[in-house]
Amino acid sequence: MSPQFASGRLIVCPTPIGNLEDITLRVLAALREADVVACEDTRRTRVLLERYGVSAKLISYHEHNEPERAAELVRRMHHGETVALVSDAGMPLVSDPGFVLVRACVAAGLAVEVLPGPSAALAALVASALPVERWRFDGFLPRRRADLERAFSASETLVAFESPRRLVASLAVLAELDPERRVAVCRELTKLHEQVIRGTAAELAERFADAPARGEVVLVVGPAPPGAGGPDLREALAAVRRLIGAGAKPRVASSVVAGLTGSGANALYRALMEEPEDESGTA
């Protein structure tokens, strides 16, 4: 069937991030209407549907079968079916599967309807009491030290998911870079043991070092002060490389540039050491 005559459509349905009562009436209606519900984990989605007496045909759609399943679902929609897309929690596509399917639907000329609903990132941002005029979502925080420092150099409020096992290490890095930076650790949002802990990077690094967090964590970090990173860090690294090219030792070059730019000497040196080597063998 030609795309312009296709009557099927995709409905993107956000689901509760913890409290099952946070589902919307429109999402429930869409799940009842759908010919098939594509879900990250059929067992988890079935619990939600049974709670509200929704009977639906479920099909798995996760990161390991996205391309094949997306093609199958597009064919279904070309034959007039309505497909509802859900993830385990929150808005599909936001650090969850779904992008491949949405892009395939748009390319095929199929209608895509996105319903509003729960979002851990937005809930944490508002609860953090940090600036909301300009903010960025980074998904899960990077593991490499240099990448983590770049993330913390954002000039806008940063919202990111973090593993409870890695939270202490990430807070320690931020406390080393900027101990007075305002931070909020939001855990188990909308659940029975929801907790939002606000304070400086140094305070929270010390607190969670003694009592590691449990459950799902969203970290919200206030904006970095001017000159704390971003393009300035890249420019500082370029200056360090020029000094090394002129014969300076890496640590000396990092210290000199740090003194001129206000960047951290240790941060510059670590970023330099973690860069891939160029053709000349110099980082």
Buried (B, 14 or more C-beta within 10 A) or exposed (E): EEEEEBEBBBBBBBBBBBEEEBBBEBBBBBBBEBBBBBBBBBEBBBEBBEEEEBEBEBBBBBEEBBEEBBEBBBEBBBEEBBBBBBBBBBBBBBBBBBEBBBEBBEEBEBBBEBBEBBBBBBBBBEBBEBEBEEBEBBEEBBEEBBBBBBBBBBBBBBBBBBBBEBBBBBBBBBBBBBEEBBBBBBBBBBBEEBBBBBBBBBBBBBBBBEEEBEEBBBBBBBBBEEBBBBEBBEEBBEBBBEBBEEEBEBBBBBBBBBEEBEBBBBBBBBBBEEEEEEEEEEB
